[in-house]
Amino acid sequence: MSQTTKPAKRGRRTIARHGFLKSPHPFGQLMKIVGVVLAVVLVSGAGVAAYALTDLTTDFTDDAVALEGQAPVPPDIGAIEGGVNLFIAGTDECLPEFAAYFGDRCTGADASGELNDVNLLVHISDNPRRVTVVSFPRDLMVPIPACTRADGSQSSAMSKQQINSAFMYGGLSCVVNTVSELSGMNIPFAAKVNFGGVINITDAIGGVDVCIGNGGIRDFYTGIDWPAGARTIQGIEALQFLRTRHGLENGSDLARISNQQQYMSRLAHKLVSEDVLSNPATLYKLASAAVKNVTPSQSLTNPLTLVQIALAVKNVPFDEIVFVQYPVNADPADPNRVVPNRAAADQLWAALAANQPIVPTSDPNAGGGVIVVEPTPGEAVTPDPAATPGDTAAPAPSQTAIELPDSIPGTTAAQQTCSAGNLRG
């Protein structure tokens, strides 16, 4: 999707402006990394969120949000029919400690505004457990239902609005209801996270190793000028990496989502590595950073629930952790927006409802966000969490996998990708 932005001065680490309907916000796209971090923390290393609950529960529950119209959640997630759905919203909340990075966004008329620029639906299937993370593009035009605001007033239902405005109309609960209606899925758990989590969580685990492909990335809008090859990113660099659009081969918002999925996969591998799981100090730092940067739904504040989610996903093999983009078509009313491709989406929702394994068939190289690479000879490979000592081969699938249409871009955590940089070697 096209955007009009003002290039940053070379040599400065700045965060770019992006369009927000009629009121511009310069860094809302950065919130995608926050949602990415939280989603992977909860579904790939969820135990860390429960690891230090004795010390951190108060921070996690003080501002918990009630989900409007939500029925009571059973104490055992295994009793939830159809699998467990968790929604992650990353918002562009302006925090004083990071204001210096965002210029007018934190000092101008829009400083108090807040949009849900990250929208991730995490589906954990019934036994056998599998994980599917569905990313909804911020420019997706969808119906938004009537929502109750924090002051008790109610917003009007709208037939077509940009999905990232739902939080503005009714907070986290409104975003959840919007996605629930779009997907047809019951969503009992949700969380909101701000961009402080990007720096704090990434730093807590010592950074994430990503791969820059082609000849490298140069993006003056985010301040990136990085050569090709492996790179460990932390803090502001993580924000820059997941914000970049102009630095990718395609240059679109949808290509940026593919690049972010590389980060999600690499973060999942890092979280189950010995560097994290065998280090109590790192686990505590990660738990503390995650809990202190998350506003959960009231249903997600039960420590037992967090532990159950952790146990449900801890042995899911990497090839059954699937990251997909919600399928879209161009909006005939606006070339800078997209609309749902409901025919393709229905196939995804039907497979998840039937508890069938899914396999992306789209070519990851075709989107201009990432390129698929083979592991370098001799490169250390993170053990698959489903493997056990003495295993000599992966277990045979218990069901016939459903091949998704190629209009649904996606990858698995077992695939290795690099950013499709905009420079040629």
Buried (B, 14 or more C-beta within 10 A) or exposed (E): BEBEBEEBEEEEBBBBBBBBEEEBBBBBBBBBBBBBBBBBBBBBBBBBBBBBBEEBBEEBBEEBBEBBEBEEBEEEBEEBEBBBBBBBBBBBBBEEEBEEBBBEBBEBEBEEBBBBBBBBBBBBBBEBBBBBBBBBBBBBBBBBBBBBBEEEEEBEEBEEBBBBBBBBBBBBBBBBBBBBEBBEBBBBBBBBBBBBBBBBBBBBBBBBEBBBBBEBBBBBBBBBBBEBEEBEBBBBBBBBBBBBBBBBBBBBBBBBBBBBBBBBBBBBBBBBBEEBBEBEEBBBBBBBBBBBBBBBBBBBBBBEBBBBBBBBBBBBBBBBBBBBBBBBEEBEEEEEBBBBBEEBBEBBBEBBBEBBBBBBEBEBBEBBBBBEEEEEEEEEEBBBBBBEEEEEEEEEEEEEEBEBBBBBBBBBBBBBBBBBBBBEE
